[in-house]
Amino acid sequence: MAFRIGQSVQAIDEVGRWEGARVKNILPDERYVVGFCGWGEDYDRCVDESEIRLSISPLDGDQGRLCCNVKLRY
């Protein structure tokens, strides 16, 4: 599956947990640079297709809460 820059996703962090993230860059070898929500750039990771998936939260994206920028709808 292809992801796009800025897309809210889940990615495996450095300790092996699925965490909320945002795609920051796409590398020529089809890996993704992701930034984890609530963590600084020091914690960004380069992940391959097996370490990234669509976010499963029904509120992620334009319909509700954005992963790294809190937006609440009432």
N, C-alpha and C positions, 0 to 999 in steps of 0.2 A: 504494500500500500504506500502511496506517495503522500507525504505530508508537506505543508507549505510553511514558509517563514511566518511567524506570529501565531500559528495555530496552537490552541490549548491541547495538551496531550498528557499522558502519563508515561513516565520513563523510569527505568531502574536506576536508583541512586548508587552511590559508592559502597553501600552496605547491603545491596541486594533487594531493597524494598521498592515497590511501585509508588511513585510520588507524583503529584501534580507538577507540570512543567510547561514551558513554552518553547517552541522551535525558534532558535535564534539564527541558525545558518544551516545550509545544506551543502555538504562537501561533494567534490567531483566523484568520489568513490561510493556515493549513495549512503554515507553516514550522515547523522544529524548532530548538530551542536544544540544542546538544550540547556536552559536555565531553569532551576527549580524554584518554585514559588516560595518566597520568604527567605531565600538564601542569596548571598552575593555572588558576583561573577567568579570568585575563587572556587565555587562549587559547581560551575558549569561542567558538563560532561559531553564527550563525543560518544554517541551510541549508534549501534547498527539496528537493522529492522527487527531483530529479535528482542531488543530492549526498549521499544517504543510502541505505544498503542494509543488508540483514540481514548480520550477521557471518557470515563463512564458516568460522570456526574451529570444528571439531567439539567443542572443549572449552569454548566460551563458554556461559554460562547456568547453569542449576541442575545440570547434569550434570557439571560440572567446574570449570575455572578461570573465575572471574568477571573480566570485563575490567578493572575498576578496583580490585577487592578480590581479592587473590590467594587462591585456595582450591584446594589440590591434593588429589587423591584418590589413594590408594595401593591 
